[in-house]
Amino acid sequence: MAGCAYWLDYLNGGQAGGDTLALYYQHVIFRDYISIQNTSGYETLKSRGLELVEDDSLRNAIVSLYEYDYEIIKLFEEEYQEMQYFKNYYPLFQEELMPYMDLDSLGQVVKVRAIDGLEGERRKRLSNALFQIRHNRQFVL
């Protein structure tokens, strides 16, 4: 979400730029997540009997976390089409921003120059995509 805020500021004339902007571009905004939860403790507890947890509200919270919450997070992050940031948004940003990017010999973005020529509908599309990414990440949290 910080990467989205950083890029929105940049698109709206802020002073962001240089190495940090490239880092946010390559490693933050379009990162898709794979949901990994260590459920071994819960599986052991379940096999020995959840009644070992005497506090009813704590037992319910544990069951809810492992049986419901983790499954919902996994569905959102891995299977829900709108949450596939790289697939949905990366091509748009590549198309619009490539003329402003400096790459190293490995093809990594090292700098994004001022985007003075990026106006109107093009800038709006990028801003809207950043808003959607940020909104979806807030929803998951």
Secondary structure per residue as TSV (DSSP state, phi and psi in degrees):
chain	resnum	aa	ss	phi	psi
A	1	M	-	360.0	-33.1
A	2	A	H	-64.7	-37.8
A	3	G	H	-63.2	-40.4
A	4	C	H	-64.0	-44.5
A	5	A	H	-62.4	-40.9
A	6	Y	H	-61.3	-47.3
A	7	W	H	-69.3	-37.2
A	8	L	H	-61.5	-42.0
A	9	D	H	-60.7	-43.0
A	10	Y	H	-63.3	-45.2
A	11	L	H	-63.9	-26.8
A	12	N	T	-96.1	19.9
A	13	G	T	94.0	8.1
A	14	G	-	-67.5	172.2
A	15	Q	S	-92.5	12.9
A	16	A	-	-63.7	153.8
A	17	G	-	168.5	-173.7
A	18	G	H	69.6	-147.4
A	19	D	H	-60.4	-40.9
A	20	T	H	-64.0	-40.1
A	21	L	H	-62.6	-42.7
A	22	A	H	-64.1	-41.3
A	23	L	H	-60.9	-47.5
A	24	Y	H	-61.4	-34.6
A	25	Y	I	-68.6	-49.2
A	26	Q	I	-80.3	-35.0
A	27	H	I	-117.6	-3.4
A	28	V	I	-122.5	-55.7
A	29	I	I	-63.1	-45.3
A	30	F	T	-98.6	8.0
A	31	R	-	-66.4	120.3
A	32	D	-	-90.7	145.3
A	33	Y	-	-109.3	149.6
A	34	I	-	-112.2	125.1
A	35	S	-	-78.2	117.0
A	36	I	-	-125.1	118.6
A	37	Q	-	-123.2	136.4
A	38	N	-	-86.3	105.9
A	39	T	-	-104.9	8.8
A	40	S	H	-61.1	-40.7
A	41	G	H	-61.9	-42.3
A	42	Y	H	-67.0	-41.9
A	43	E	H	-61.8	-40.2
A	44	T	H	-64.5	-45.4
A	45	L	H	-60.6	-43.0
A	46	K	H	-63.8	-41.1
A	47	S	H	-69.8	-28.8
A	48	R	H	-87.9	-13.8
A	49	G	-	110.7	118.6
A	50	L	G	-65.4	-15.4
A	51	E	G	-67.6	-9.6
A	52	L	G	-60.4	-28.6
A	53	V	S	-86.6	107.1
A	54	E	-	-75.6	-30.1
A	55	D	-	-76.4	113.9
A	56	D	H	-59.4	-42.6
A	57	S	H	-68.1	-37.4
A	58	L	H	-66.5	-44.0
A	59	R	H	-59.6	-45.4
A	60	N	H	-62.6	-38.7
A	61	A	H	-65.9	-40.0
A	62	I	H	-64.6	-47.6
A	63	V	H	-61.6	-44.2
A	64	S	H	-60.3	-44.3
A	65	L	I	-60.7	-50.5
A	66	Y	I	-81.5	-32.9
A	67	E	I	-91.5	-22.9
A	68	Y	I	-121.4	-60.3
A	69	D	I	-59.4	-47.7
A	70	Y	H	-64.1	-37.0
A	71	E	H	-66.2	-40.6
A	72	I	H	-64.2	-44.7
A	73	I	H	-60.7	-43.4
A	74	K	H	-61.1	-44.4
A	75	L	I	-60.9	-45.8
A	76	F	I	-63.0	-48.9
A	77	E	I	-77.0	-27.4
A	78	E	I	-110.5	-29.2
A	79	E	I	-117.6	-23.7
A	80	Y	-	-74.4	118.2
A	81	Q	G	-53.6	-41.5
A	82	E	G	-64.9	-22.3
A	83	M	G	-90.1	7.6
A	84	Q	-	-90.7	82.3
A	85	Y	H	-64.8	-44.3
A	86	F	H	-61.2	-48.4
A	87	K	H	-66.1	-40.8
A	88	N	H	-83.9	-32.4
A	89	Y	H	-118.4	-27.5
A	90	Y	H	-57.8	-45.5
A	91	P	H	-58.9	-38.8
A	92	L	H	-61.8	-47.6
A	93	F	H	-67.2	-39.4
A	94	Q	H	-59.1	-47.2
A	95	E	H	-62.1	-45.1
A	96	E	H	-79.0	-33.4
A	97	L	H	-102.3	-13.7
A	98	M	G	-52.8	-40.2
A	99	P	G	-62.4	-16.9
A	100	Y	G	-102.7	2.5
A	101	M	E	-100.4	140.7
A	102	D	E	-105.6	130.7
A	103	L	E	-114.1	152.4
A	104	D	-	-88.3	-175.1
A	105	S	T	-65.9	-16.8
A	106	L	T	-94.9	0.0
A	107	G	S	85.5	12.0
A	108	Q	-	-84.9	140.0
A	109	V	E	-70.3	122.5
A	110	V	E	-109.0	-19.6
A	111	K	E	-160.2	145.7
A	112	V	E	-119.3	116.3
A	113	R	-	-75.1	169.4
A	114	A	-	-53.9	139.4
A	115	I	-	-105.7	44.9
A	116	D	T	-56.4	-32.1
A	117	G	T	-83.0	-4.6
A	118	L	-	-91.5	102.2
A	119	E	-	-128.3	175.8
A	120	G	H	55.3	-129.4
A	121	E	H	-62.6	-35.5
A	122	R	H	-63.3	-45.9
A	123	R	H	-66.0	-38.4
A	124	K	H	-63.6	-40.5
A	125	R	H	-62.0	-42.6
A	126	L	H	-67.1	-43.4
A	127	S	H	-62.3	-42.2
A	128	N	H	-64.7	-41.0
A	129	A	H	-62.2	-42.5
A	130	L	H	-64.2	-39.3
A	131	F	H	-61.1	-43.7
A	132	Q	H	-65.3	-42.4
A	133	I	H	-60.9	-48.8
A	134	R	H	-61.9	-43.1
A	135	H	H	-61.9	-43.6
A	136	N	H	-65.8	-38.3
A	137	R	H	-68.3	-37.6
A	138	Q	H	-64.2	-38.4
A	139	F	H	-61.3	-44.0
A	140	V	H	-63.1	-42.4
A	141	L	-	-64.0	360.0
